[in-house]
Amino acid sequence: MKKYVWGTVLLLAMAGCTNSVEVKNEFEYKCGTQVVKTEVLDDNSMIVHINGVNHVLTRVAYPNGTRYENVVSQVSLTRADGDTYLTINGINYPICQEIIR
């Protein structure tokens, strides 16, 4: 019985030590006909919601601004010179306009 009690205590202690990721900023853009919602997280990643699908992008080095990408799903969002650009599967969408609500 003591083994089970200590196992439960250990699991509860470990659960209390988990790290959580917080949303720093949220934006919504219209890039041509494509509407995307972004959530910038505090761990240098971003969630991009496109057509009901969530894509997790990670921040990568970019000399002229900020770039987030997911190589597997082939989605990237780039901010450079005050403009935001969306690329999906090699297709570059028109400059994204922020939707203000």
PDB file as gemmi writes it, atoms N, CA and C in Angstrom:
CRYST1    1.000    1.000    1.000  90.00  90.00  90.00 P 1                      
ATOM      1  N   MET A   1       0.811  -1.190   0.000  1.00  0.00           N  
ATOM      2  CA  MET A   1       0.000   0.000   0.000  1.00  0.00           C  
ATOM      3  C   MET A   1       0.863   1.266   0.000  1.00  0.00           C  
ATOM      4  N   LYS A   2       1.972   1.236   0.745  1.00  0.00           N  
ATOM      5  CA  LYS A   2       2.845   2.407   0.806  1.00  0.00           C  
ATOM      6  C   LYS A   2       3.408   2.745  -0.572  1.00  0.00           C  
ATOM      7  N   LYS A   3       3.694   1.716  -1.392  1.00  0.00           N  
ATOM      8  CA  LYS A   3       4.228   1.960  -2.732  1.00  0.00           C  
ATOM      9  C   LYS A   3       3.254   2.790  -3.557  1.00  0.00           C  
ATOM     10  N   TYR A   4       1.965   2.474  -3.450  1.00  0.00           N  
ATOM     11  CA  TYR A   4       0.961   3.195  -4.221  1.00  0.00           C  
ATOM     12  C   TYR A   4       0.798   4.631  -3.737  1.00  0.00           C  
ATOM     13  N   VAL A   5       0.880   4.825  -2.434  1.00  0.00           N  
ATOM     14  CA  VAL A   5       0.764   6.180  -1.873  1.00  0.00           C  
ATOM     15  C   VAL A   5       1.934   7.032  -2.345  1.00  0.00           C  
ATOM     16  N   TRP A   6       3.158   6.501  -2.245  1.00  0.00           N  
ATOM     17  CA  TRP A   6       4.324   7.261  -2.686  1.00  0.00           C  
ATOM     18  C   TRP A   6       4.304   7.500  -4.191  1.00  0.00           C  
ATOM     19  N   GLY A   7       3.819   6.521  -4.945  1.00  0.00           N  
ATOM     20  CA  GLY A   7       3.706   6.707  -6.395  1.00  0.00           C  
ATOM     21  C   GLY A   7       2.738   7.824  -6.728  1.00  0.00           C  
ATOM     22  N   THR A   8       1.621   7.887  -6.017  1.00  0.00           N  
ATOM     23  CA  THR A   8       0.635   8.943  -6.228  1.00  0.00           C  
ATOM     24  C   THR A   8       1.212  10.302  -5.846  1.00  0.00           C  
ATOM     25  N   VAL A   9       1.919  10.362  -4.729  1.00  0.00           N  
ATOM     26  CA  VAL A   9       2.542  11.618  -4.298  1.00  0.00           C  
ATOM     27  C   VAL A   9       3.555  12.081  -5.330  1.00  0.00           C  
ATOM     28  N   LEU A  10       4.349  11.170  -5.845  1.00  0.00           N  
ATOM     29  CA  LEU A  10       5.348  11.512  -6.852  1.00  0.00           C  
ATOM     30  C   LEU A  10       4.687  12.042  -8.118  1.00  0.00           C  
ATOM     31  N   LEU A  11       3.637  11.398  -8.583  1.00  0.00           N  
ATOM     32  CA  LEU A  11       2.936  11.866  -9.782  1.00  0.00           C  
ATOM     33  C   LEU A  11       2.329  13.243  -9.571  1.00  0.00           C  
ATOM     34  N   LEU A  12       1.749  13.480  -8.423  1.00  0.00           N  
ATOM     35  CA  LEU A  12       1.179  14.794  -8.136  1.00  0.00           C  
ATOM     36  C   LEU A  12       2.266  15.864  -8.083  1.00  0.00           C  
ATOM     37  N   ALA A  13       3.408  15.541  -7.504  1.00  0.00           N  
ATOM     38  CA  ALA A  13       4.516  16.495  -7.442  1.00  0.00           C  
ATOM     39  C   ALA A  13       5.032  16.815  -8.840  1.00  0.00           C  
ATOM     40  N   MET A  14       5.126  15.796  -9.686  1.00  0.00           N  
ATOM     41  CA  MET A  14       5.597  16.015 -11.055  1.00  0.00           C  
ATOM     42  C   MET A  14       4.597  16.846 -11.845  1.00  0.00           C  
ATOM     43  N   ALA A  15       3.319  16.629 -11.629  1.00  0.00           N  
ATOM     44  CA  ALA A  15       2.294  17.391 -12.339  1.00  0.00           C  
ATOM     45  C   ALA A  15       2.372  18.868 -11.981  1.00  0.00           C  
ATOM     46  N   GLY A  16       2.736  19.173 -10.748  1.00  0.00           N  
ATOM     47  CA  GLY A  16       2.863  20.561 -10.328  1.00  0.00           C  
ATOM     48  C   GLY A  16       4.060  21.258 -10.923  1.00  0.00           C  
ATOM     49  N   CYS A  17       5.021  20.523 -11.462  1.00  0.00           N  
ATOM     50  CA  CYS A  17       6.245  21.094 -12.016  1.00  0.00           C  
ATOM     51  C   CYS A  17       6.202  21.280 -13.522  1.00  0.00           C  
ATOM     52  N   THR A  18       5.076  20.997 -14.165  1.00  0.00           N  
ATOM     53  CA  THR A  18       5.020  21.111 -15.613  1.00  0.00           C  
ATOM     54  C   THR A  18       5.063  22.576 -16.028  1.00  0.00           C  
ATOM     55  N   ASN A  19       5.712  22.836 -17.146  1.00  0.00           N  
ATOM     56  CA  ASN A  19       5.785  24.182 -17.686  1.00  0.00           C  
ATOM     57  C   ASN A  19       4.607  24.412 -18.607  1.00  0.00           C  
ATOM     58  N   SER A  20       4.106  25.621 -18.627  1.00  0.00           N  
ATOM     59  CA  SER A  20       3.037  25.955 -19.546  1.00  0.00           C  
ATOM     60  C   SER A  20       3.524  27.057 -20.469  1.00  0.00           C  
ATOM     61  N   VAL A  21       2.963  27.083 -21.645  1.00  0.00           N  
ATOM     62  CA  VAL A  21       3.309  28.087 -22.634  1.00  0.00           C  
ATOM     63  C   VAL A  21       2.164  29.093 -22.672  1.00  0.00           C  
ATOM     64  N   GLU A  22       2.508  30.356 -22.641  1.00  0.00           N  
ATOM     65  CA  GLU A  22       1.503  31.420 -22.617  1.00  0.00           C  
ATOM     66  C   GLU A  22       1.448  32.132 -23.965  1.00  0.00           C  
ATOM     67  N   VAL A  23       0.271  32.593 -24.320  1.00  0.00           N  
ATOM     68  CA  VAL A  23       0.081  33.390 -25.532  1.00  0.00           C  
ATOM     69  C   VAL A  23       0.482  34.827 -25.212  1.00  0.00           C  
ATOM     70  N   LYS A  24       1.455  35.358 -25.985  1.00  0.00           N  
ATOM     71  CA  LYS A  24       1.902  36.737 -25.788  1.00  0.00           C  
ATOM     72  C   LYS A  24       1.046  37.717 -26.580  1.00  0.00           C  
ATOM     73  N   ASN A  25       0.780  37.377 -27.836  1.00  0.00           N  
ATOM     74  CA  ASN A  25       0.027  38.259 -28.731  1.00  0.00           C  
ATOM     75  C   ASN A  25      -0.850  37.434 -29.657  1.00  0.00           C  
ATOM     76  N   GLU A  26      -1.969  38.014 -30.051  1.00  0.00           N  
ATOM     77  CA  GLU A  26      -2.847  37.390 -31.033  1.00  0.00           C  
ATOM     78  C   GLU A  26      -3.126  38.403 -32.132  1.00  0.00           C  
ATOM     79  N   PHE A  27      -3.070  37.925 -33.372  1.00  0.00           N  
ATOM     80  CA  PHE A  27      -3.352  38.776 -34.518  1.00  0.00           C  
ATOM     81  C   PHE A  27      -4.215  38.001 -35.496  1.00  0.00           C  
ATOM     82  N   GLU A  28      -4.970  38.737 -36.297  1.00  0.00           N  
ATOM     83  CA  GLU A  28      -5.738  38.125 -37.377  1.00  0.00           C  
ATOM     84  C   GLU A  28      -5.414  38.907 -38.642  1.00  0.00           C  
ATOM     85  N   TYR A  29      -5.152  38.170 -39.716  1.00  0.00           N  
ATOM     86  CA  TYR A  29      -4.748  38.790 -40.977  1.00  0.00           C  
ATOM     87  C   TYR A  29      -5.612  38.296 -42.126  1.00  0.00           C  
ATOM     88  N   LYS A  30      -5.699  39.149 -43.148  1.00  0.00           N  
ATOM     89  CA  LYS A  30      -6.265  38.738 -44.426  1.00  0.00           C  
ATOM     90  C   LYS A  30      -5.147  38.872 -45.443  1.00  0.00           C  
ATOM     91  N   CYS A  31      -4.770  37.735 -46.024  1.00  0.00           N  
ATOM     92  CA  CYS A  31      -3.670  37.682 -46.994  1.00  0.00           C  
ATOM     93  C   CYS A  31      -4.296  37.289 -48.331  1.00  0.00           C  
ATOM     94  N   GLY A  32      -4.641  38.280 -49.137  1.00  0.00           N  
ATOM     95  CA  GLY A  32      -5.411  37.983 -50.340  1.00  0.00           C  
ATOM     96  C   GLY A  32      -6.794  37.513 -49.921  1.00  0.00           C  
ATOM     97  N   THR A  33      -7.167  36.302 -50.324  1.00  0.00           N  
ATOM     98  CA  THR A  33      -8.459  35.735 -49.914  1.00  0.00           C  
ATOM     99  C   THR A  33      -8.333  34.855 -48.681  1.00  0.00           C  
ATOM    100  N   GLN A  34      -7.108  34.654 -48.204  1.00  0.00           N  
ATOM    101  CA  GLN A  34      -6.846  33.761 -47.067  1.00  0.00           C  
ATOM    102  C   GLN A  34      -6.882  34.539 -45.751  1.00  0.00           C  
ATOM    103  N   VAL A  35      -7.722  34.090 -44.813  1.00  0.00           N  
ATOM    104  CA  VAL A  35      -7.780  34.688 -43.483  1.00  0.00           C  
ATOM    105  C   VAL A  35      -7.052  33.755 -42.519  1.00  0.00           C  
ATOM    106  N   VAL A  36      -6.128  34.308 -41.733  1.00  0.00           N  
ATOM    107  CA  VAL A  36      -5.370  33.505 -40.773  1.00  0.00           C  
ATOM    108  C   VAL A  36      -5.397  34.189 -39.417  1.00  0.00           C  
ATOM    109  N   LYS A  37      -5.449  33.375 -38.377  1.00  0.00           N  
ATOM    110  CA  LYS A  37      -5.353  33.866 -37.007  1.00  0.00           C  
ATOM    111  C   LYS A  37      -4.036  33.358 -36.455  1.00  0.00           C  
ATOM    112  N   THR A  38      -3.285  34.220 -35.784  1.00  0.00           N  
ATOM    113  CA  THR A  38      -1.995  33.810 -35.219  1.00  0.00           C  
ATOM    114  C   THR A  38      -1.996  34.024 -33.718  1.00  0.00           C  
ATOM    115  N   GLU A  39      -1.324  33.128 -33.031  1.00  0.00           N  
ATOM    116  CA  GLU A  39      -1.078  33.256 -31.599  1.00  0.00           C  
ATOM    117  C   GLU A  39       0.422  33.131 -31.391  1.00  0.00           C  
ATOM    118  N   VAL A  40       1.062  34.227 -30.996  1.00  0.00           N  
ATOM    119  CA  VAL A  40       2.493  34.222 -30.732  1.00  0.00           C  
ATOM    120  C   VAL A  40       2.680  33.763 -29.291  1.00  0.00           C  
ATOM    121  N   LEU A  41       3.470  32.704 -29.107  1.00  0.00           N  
ATOM    122  CA  LEU A  41       3.685  32.127 -27.787  1.00  0.00           C  
ATOM    123  C   LEU A  41       4.994  32.613 -27.188  1.00  0.00           C  
ATOM    124  N   ASP A  42       5.132  32.461 -25.880  1.00  0.00           N  
ATOM    125  CA  ASP A  42       6.322  32.967 -25.204  1.00  0.00           C  
ATOM    126  C   ASP A  42       7.520  32.023 -25.288  1.00  0.00           C  
ATOM    127  N   ASP A  43       7.441  30.987 -26.111  1.00  0.00           N  
ATOM    128  CA  ASP A  43       8.570  30.057 -26.273  1.00  0.00           C  
ATOM    129  C   ASP A  43       9.164  30.132 -27.683  1.00  0.00           C  
ATOM    130  N   ASN A  44       9.024  31.303 -28.346  1.00  0.00           N  
ATOM    131  CA  ASN A  44       9.515  31.500 -29.711  1.00  0.00           C  
ATOM    132  C   ASN A  44       8.840  30.597 -30.727  1.00  0.00           C  
ATOM    133  N   SER A  45       7.550  30.351 -30.520  1.00  0.00           N  
ATOM    134  CA  SER A  45       6.771  29.622 -31.508  1.00  0.00           C  
ATOM    135  C   SER A  45       5.471  30.377 -31.753  1.00  0.00           C  
ATOM    136  N   MET A  46       4.725  29.902 -32.734  1.00  0.00           N  
ATOM    137  CA  MET A  46       3.479  30.554 -33.113  1.00  0.00           C  
ATOM    138  C   MET A  46       2.512  29.483 -33.584  1.00  0.00           C  
ATOM    139  N   ILE A  47       1.247  29.660 -33.267  1.00  0.00           N  
ATOM    140  CA  ILE A  47       0.209  28.794 -33.814  1.00  0.00           C  
ATOM    141  C   ILE A  47      -0.531  29.611 -34.857  1.00  0.00           C  
ATOM    142  N   VAL A  48      -0.620  29.077 -36.062  1.00  0.00           N  
ATOM    143  CA  VAL A  48      -1.330  29.741 -37.147  1.00  0.00           C  
ATOM    144  C   VAL A  48      -2.542  28.887 -37.482  1.00  0.00           C  
ATOM    145  N   HIS A  49      -3.723  29.500 -37.410  1.00  0.00           N  
ATOM    146  CA  HIS A  49      -4.981  28.816 -37.714  1.00  0.00           C  
ATOM    147  C   HIS A  49      -5.369  29.168 -39.145  1.00  0.00           C  
ATOM    148  N   ILE A  50      -5.391  28.137 -40.017  1.00  0.00           N  
ATOM    149  CA  ILE A  50      -5.726  28.342 -41.419  1.00  0.00           C  
ATOM    150  C   ILE A  50      -6.773  27.308 -41.810  1.00  0.00           C  
ATOM    151  N   ASN A  51      -7.942  27.771 -42.217  1.00  0.00           N  
ATOM    152  CA  ASN A  51      -9.021  26.876 -42.674  1.00  0.00           C  
ATOM    153  C   ASN A  51      -9.312  25.760 -41.679  1.00  0.00           C  
ATOM    154  N   GLY A  52      -9.348  26.083 -40.395  1.00  0.00           N  
ATOM    155  CA  GLY A  52      -9.669  25.101 -39.369  1.00  0.00           C  
ATOM    156  C   GLY A  52      -8.529  24.175 -38.982  1.00  0.00           C  
ATOM    157  N   VAL A  53      -7.343  24.399 -39.526  1.00  0.00           N  
ATOM    158  CA  VAL A  53      -6.178  23.573 -39.206  1.00  0.00           C  
ATOM    159  C   VAL A  53      -5.171  24.437 -38.450  1.00  0.00           C  
ATOM    160  N   ASN A  54      -4.650  23.902 -37.341  1.00  0.00           N  
ATOM    161  CA  ASN A  54      -3.638  24.606 -36.560  1.00  0.00           C  
ATOM    162  C   ASN A  54      -2.249  24.143 -36.989  1.00  0.00           C  
ATOM    163  N   HIS A  55      -1.398  25.095 -37.310  1.00  0.00           N  
ATOM    164  CA  HIS A  55      -0.017  24.816 -37.683  1.00  0.00           C  
ATOM    165  C   HIS A  55       0.885  25.442 -36.625  1.00  0.00           C  
ATOM    166  N   VAL A  56       1.779  24.652 -36.052  1.00  0.00           N  
ATOM    167  CA  VAL A  56       2.741  25.175 -35.081  1.00  0.00           C  
ATOM    168  C   VAL A  56       4.010  25.545 -35.839  1.00  0.00           C  
ATOM    169  N   LEU A  57       4.363  26.814 -35.779  1.00  0.00           N  
ATOM    170  CA  LEU A  57       5.544  27.325 -36.460  1.00  0.00           C  
ATOM    171  C   LEU A  57       6.584  27.707 -35.417  1.00  0.00           C  
ATOM    172  N   THR A  58       7.839  27.512 -35.753  1.00  0.00           N  
ATOM    173  CA  THR A  58       8.913  27.916 -34.853  1.00  0.00           C  
ATOM    174  C   THR A  58       9.666  29.091 -35.467  1.00  0.00           C  
ATOM    175  N   ARG A  59      10.189  29.934 -34.601  1.00  0.00           N  
ATOM    176  CA  ARG A  59      10.934  31.100 -35.070  1.00  0.00           C  
ATOM    177  C   ARG A  59      12.292  30.650 -35.582  1.00  0.00           C  
ATOM    178  N   VAL A  60      12.669  31.171 -36.737  1.00  0.00           N  
ATOM    179  CA  VAL A  60      13.957  30.847 -37.349  1.00  0.00           C  
ATOM    180  C   VAL A  60      14.710  32.153 -37.615  1.00  0.00           C  
ATOM    181  N   ALA A  61      16.005  32.017 -37.787  1.00  0.00           N  
ATOM    182  CA  ALA A  61      16.829  33.195 -38.076  1.00  0.00           C  
ATOM    183  C   ALA A  61      16.396  33.813 -39.398  1.00  0.00           C  
ATOM    184  N   TYR A  62      16.259  35.119 -39.388  1.00  0.00           N  
ATOM    185  CA  TYR A  62      15.873  35.849 -40.591  1.00  0.00           C  
ATOM    186  C   TYR A  62      16.518  37.225 -40.502  1.00  0.00           C  
ATOM    187  N   PRO A  63      17.322  37.601 -41.501  1.00  0.00           N  
ATOM    188  CA  PRO A  63      18.138  38.814 -41.379  1.00  0.00           C  
ATOM    189  C   PRO A  63      17.356  40.130 -41.375  1.00  0.00           C  
ATOM    190  N   ASN A  64      16.205  40.191 -42.038  1.00  0.00           N  
ATOM    191  CA  ASN A  64      15.524  41.478 -42.206  1.00  0.00           C  
ATOM    192  C   ASN A  64      14.204  41.577 -41.458  1.00  0.00           C  
ATOM    193  N   GLY A  65      13.988  40.754 -40.447  1.00  0.00           N  
ATOM    194  CA  GLY A  65      12.725  40.814 -39.724  1.00  0.00           C  
ATOM    195  C   GLY A  65      12.541  39.574 -38.872  1.00  0.00           C  
ATOM    196  N   THR A  66      11.312  39.079 -38.833  1.00  0.00           N  
ATOM    197  CA  THR A  66      10.968  37.918 -38.037  1.00  0.00           C  
ATOM    198  C   THR A  66      10.318  36.881 -38.939  1.00  0.00           C  
ATOM    199  N   ARG A  67      10.719  35.625 -38.775  1.00  0.00           N  
ATOM    200  CA  ARG A  67      10.154  34.560 -39.607  1.00  0.00           C  
ATOM    201  C   ARG A  67       9.835  33.356 -38.737  1.00  0.00           C  
ATOM    202  N   TYR A  68       8.629  32.832 -38.931  1.00  0.00           N  
ATOM    203  CA  TYR A  68       8.183  31.597 -38.290  1.00  0.00           C  
ATOM    204  C   TYR A  68       7.863  30.620 -39.400  1.00  0.00           C  
ATOM    205  N   GLU A  69       8.240  29.332 -39.210  1.00  0.00           N  
ATOM    206  CA  GLU A  69       7.953  28.364 -40.259  1.00  0.00           C  
ATOM    207  C   GLU A  69       7.773  26.967 -39.702  1.00  0.00           C  
ATOM    208  N   ASN A  70       7.081  26.156 -40.485  1.00  0.00           N  
ATOM    209  CA  ASN A  70       6.935  24.731 -40.228  1.00  0.00           C  
ATOM    210  C   ASN A  70       7.313  24.049 -41.531  1.00  0.00           C  
ATOM    211  N   VAL A  71       8.457  23.396 -41.549  1.00  0.00           N  
ATOM    212  CA  VAL A  71       8.978  22.789 -42.769  1.00  0.00           C  
ATOM    213  C   VAL A  71       8.084  21.644 -43.234  1.00  0.00           C  
ATOM    214  N   VAL A  72       7.529  20.886 -42.291  1.00  0.00           N  
ATOM    215  CA  VAL A  72       6.712  19.726 -42.646  1.00  0.00           C  
ATOM    216  C   VAL A  72       5.410  20.155 -43.320  1.00  0.00           C  
ATOM    217  N   SER A  73       4.687  21.100 -42.711  1.00  0.00           N  
ATOM    218  CA  SER A  73       3.412  21.530 -43.308  1.00  0.00           C  
ATOM    219  C   SER A  73       3.607  22.617 -44.359  1.00  0.00           C  
ATOM    220  N   GLN A  74       4.832  23.081 -44.542  1.00  0.00           N  
ATOM    221  CA  GLN A  74       5.203  24.084 -45.536  1.00  0.00           C  
ATOM    222  C   GLN A  74       4.414  25.379 -45.392  1.00  0.00           C  
ATOM    223  N   VAL A  75       4.346  25.855 -44.149  1.00  0.00           N  
ATOM    224  CA  VAL A  75       3.690  27.130 -43.852  1.00  0.00           C  
ATOM    225  C   VAL A  75       4.726  28.050 -43.228  1.00  0.00           C  
ATOM    226  N   SER A  76       4.766  29.289 -43.685  1.00  0.00           N  
ATOM    227  CA  SER A  76       5.647  30.274 -43.062  1.00  0.00           C  
ATOM    228  C   SER A  76       4.943  31.623 -42.999  1.00  0.00           C  
ATOM    229  N   LEU A  77       5.287  32.376 -41.989  1.00  0.00           N  
ATOM    230  CA  LEU A  77       4.788  33.740 -41.820  1.00  0.00           C  
ATOM    231  C   LEU A  77       6.003  34.607 -41.546  1.00  0.00           C  
ATOM    232  N   THR A  78       6.180  35.635 -42.351  1.00  0.00           N  
ATOM    233  CA  THR A  78       7.352  36.492 -42.263  1.00  0.00           C  
ATOM    234  C   THR A  78       6.916  37.933 -42.053  1.00  0.00           C  
ATOM    235  N   ARG A  79       7.586  38.622 -41.135  1.00  0.00           N  
ATOM    236  CA  ARG A  79       7.365  40.045 -40.925  1.00  0.00           C  
ATOM    237  C   ARG A  79       8.659  40.768 -41.257  1.00  0.00           C  
ATOM    238  N   ALA A  80       8.580  41.654 -42.242  1.00  0.00           N  
ATOM    239  CA  ALA A  80       9.772  42.398 -42.670  1.00  0.00           C  
ATOM    240  C   ALA A  80       9.350  43.785 -43.127  1.00  0.00           C  
ATOM    241  N   ASP A  81      10.101  44.783 -42.713  1.00  0.00           N  
ATOM    242  CA  ASP A  81       9.849  46.174 -43.106  1.00  0.00           C  
ATOM    243  C   ASP A  81       8.405  46.596 -42.857  1.00  0.00           C  
ATOM    244  N   GLY A  82       7.810  46.116 -41.759  1.00  0.00           N  
ATOM    245  CA  GLY A  82       6.454  46.511 -41.406  1.00  0.00           C  
ATOM    246  C   GLY A  82       5.353  45.745 -42.117  1.00  0.00           C  
ATOM    247  N   ASP A  83       5.720  44.834 -42.997  1.00  0.00           N  
ATOM    248  CA  ASP A  83       4.733  44.042 -43.736  1.00  0.00           C  
ATOM    249  C   ASP A  83       4.775  42.586 -43.289  1.00  0.00           C  
ATOM    250  N   THR A  84       3.659  41.890 -43.448  1.00  0.00           N  
ATOM    251  CA  THR A  84       3.556  40.480 -43.081  1.00  0.00           C  
ATOM    252  C   THR A  84       3.236  39.678 -44.330  1.00  0.00           C  
ATOM    253  N   TYR A  85       3.937  38.564 -44.499  1.00  0.00           N  
ATOM    254  CA  TYR A  85       3.798  37.726 -45.687  1.00  0.00           C  
ATOM    255  C   TYR A  85       3.502  36.289 -45.281  1.00  0.00           C  
ATOM    256  N   LEU A  86       2.583  35.645 -45.989  1.00  0.00           N  
ATOM    257  CA  LEU A  86       2.203  34.262 -45.747  1.00  0.00           C  
ATOM    258  C   LEU A  86       2.591  33.415 -46.948  1.00  0.00           C  
ATOM    259  N   THR A  87       3.196  32.257 -46.669  1.00  0.00           N  
ATOM    260  CA  THR A  87       3.514  31.289 -47.719  1.00  0.00           C  
ATOM    261  C   THR A  87       2.979  29.932 -47.279  1.00  0.00           C  
ATOM    262  N   ILE A  88       2.208  29.281 -48.159  1.00  0.00           N  
ATOM    263  CA  ILE A  88       1.678  27.942 -47.909  1.00  0.00           C  
ATOM    264  C   ILE A  88       2.006  27.075 -49.112  1.00  0.00           C  
ATOM    265  N   ASN A  89       2.700  25.971 -48.872  1.00  0.00           N  
ATOM    266  CA  ASN A  89       3.078  25.037 -49.938  1.00  0.00           C  
ATOM    267  C   ASN A  89       3.741  25.737 -51.123  1.00  0.00           C  
ATOM    268  N   GLY A  90       4.614  26.678 -50.841  1.00  0.00           N  
ATOM    269  CA  GLY A  90       5.344  27.375 -51.901  1.00  0.00           C  
ATOM    270  C   GLY A  90       4.568  28.487 -52.573  1.00  0.00           C  
ATOM    271  N   ILE A  91       3.321  28.711 -52.175  1.00  0.00           N  
ATOM    272  CA  ILE A  91       2.505  29.781 -52.755  1.00  0.00           C  
ATOM    273  C   ILE A  91       2.621  31.014 -51.863  1.00  0.00           C  
ATOM    274  N   ASN A  92       3.091  32.115 -52.457  1.00  0.00           N  
ATOM    275  CA  ASN A  92       3.214  33.381 -51.733  1.00  0.00           C  
ATOM    276  C   ASN A  92       1.913  34.158 -51.880  1.00  0.00           C  
ATOM    277  N   TYR A  93       1.276  34.453 -50.778  1.00  0.00           N  
ATOM    278  CA  TYR A  93       0.033  35.211 -50.790  1.00  0.00           C  
ATOM    279  C   TYR A  93       0.341  36.699 -50.807  1.00  0.00           C  
ATOM    280  N   PRO A  94      -0.641  37.522 -51.209  1.00  0.00           N  
ATOM    281  CA  PRO A  94      -0.420  38.973 -51.186  1.00  0.00           C  
ATOM    282  C   PRO A  94      -0.101  39.450 -49.768  1.00  0.00           C  
ATOM    283  N   ILE A  95       0.465  40.634 -49.669  1.00  0.00           N  
ATOM    284  CA  ILE A  95       0.808  41.197 -48.354  1.00  0.00           C  
ATOM    285  C   ILE A  95      -0.411  41.100 -47.445  1.00  0.00           C  
ATOM    286  N   CYS A  96      -0.175  40.638 -46.242  1.00  0.00           N  
ATOM    287  CA  CYS A  96      -1.252  40.445 -45.275  1.00  0.00           C  
ATOM    288  C   CYS A  96      -1.637  41.775 -44.637  1.00  0.00           C  
ATOM    289  N   GLN A  97      -2.932  41.979 -44.496  1.00  0.00           N  
ATOM    290  CA  GLN A  97      -3.464  43.161 -43.827  1.00  0.00           C  
ATOM    291  C   GLN A  97      -4.031  42.727 -42.490  1.00  0.00           C  
ATOM    292  N   GLU A  98      -3.630  43.384 -41.411  1.00  0.00           N  
ATOM    293  CA  GLU A  98      -4.150  43.018 -40.095  1.00  0.00           C  
ATOM    294  C   GLU A  98      -5.624  43.385 -40.006  1.00  0.00           C  
ATOM    295  N   ILE A  99      -6.408  42.461 -39.462  1.00  0.00           N  
ATOM    296  CA  ILE A  99      -7.844  42.690 -39.244  1.00  0.00           C  
ATOM    297  C   ILE A  99      -8.000  43.245 -37.839  1.00  0.00           C  
ATOM    298  N   ILE A 100      -8.531  44.430 -37.732  1.00  0.00           N  
ATOM    299  CA  ILE A 100      -8.749  45.073 -36.433  1.00  0.00           C  
ATOM    300  C   ILE A 100     -10.235  44.928 -36.100  1.00  0.00           C  
ATOM    301  N   ARG A 101     -10.517  44.348 -34.945  1.00  0.00           N  
ATOM    302  CA  ARG A 101     -11.919  44.179 -34.519  1.00  0.00           C  
ATOM    303  C   ARG A 101     -12.205  45.036 -33.334  1.00  0.00           C  
TER     304      ARG A 101                                                      
END                                                                             
